[in-house]
Amino acid sequence: MGKTVEDCALMLSVIAGRDERDSTSLNAKKENYLDYLKKDGKKLKVALIKETFGKGTDEKISKKIKDKLVSLNISYEEIELPLNSKYSVAAYYLIATTEASTNLAKYCGMRYGAHEKLEGSFNEYFSKVRSLNFGAEAKRRIILGTFARMSGFREAYYLKAAKARTVLIEEYKKAFMKYDVLICPTMPILPPTFDEAKKLTPLQNYMMDIMTLGPNLAGLPHISVNIGMEKNLPVGMMMIADHLQEGKLLQFAKEVER
């Protein structure tokens, strides 16, 4: 989204606020987020999400983040988010695949999407277009999402995931009653090579998103800032703030970026 925190603040200042042509946009007060970059980020209360620095996270990444905070003289505490750590991946992918299934249904080769030669019945044409033009991951998500919202399974999977999301948001909200910013690694491992990535199973690929799924599921603003290199590979620190607290998020991110 931007090469620097200032780039992100500038862009957000332009796009924030109510858009009369977008019914999904929030009627929130428009701000100049560049003003937050002048404030002292060290005054904010910070917590590290304990579970994201444990098993499954490269020790070098964990050390890099903690060393960075110490070098900036930023004090922090540790906080546990057990529900998000345990259920965010499952809840997110049930909801995301269900939405993918419904949103991609219109790409049938008639009005939207790629077109093929018109032949056979609609079902035959529809299947041919989608088989030829959707990739393996898109097909996987459509199949999973269609299953999760089918009659007889919708309540057991999709609706349960939606209820879980509410509980996960409440866990974040409780944390933000005490802290301004929560911190975790952006990724649990260093970037894999192309050969290493090819060997990962779909589930292993999904688990790589474990740090970013919680805030996305909860609709919380978050930002990733590069904090240096390890084995000539970039290490990212992710910062999360409460709803509509993008200013505080940028304020702290600028402090980390210095």
Protein Blocks (a to p, Z undefined) as FASTA:
>chain_A
ZZbfklmmmmmmmmgccdfklmkbccdddddfklmmmpcfklpccdddfklmmghiafkl
mmmmmmmmmmnopacdddddfklmmmmmmmmmmmmmmmmmmmmmmmnopmgocddddedj
fklmmmmmmmmmpcfklmmmmmmmmmmmgghjlmmmmmmmmmmmmmmmmmmmmmmmmbmb
dcddfbfbdcddfklmmmpcfklmmmmmmmmmmmmmnopacddddebdeehiacdddddd
dehilmmmmmmmmmmmZZ
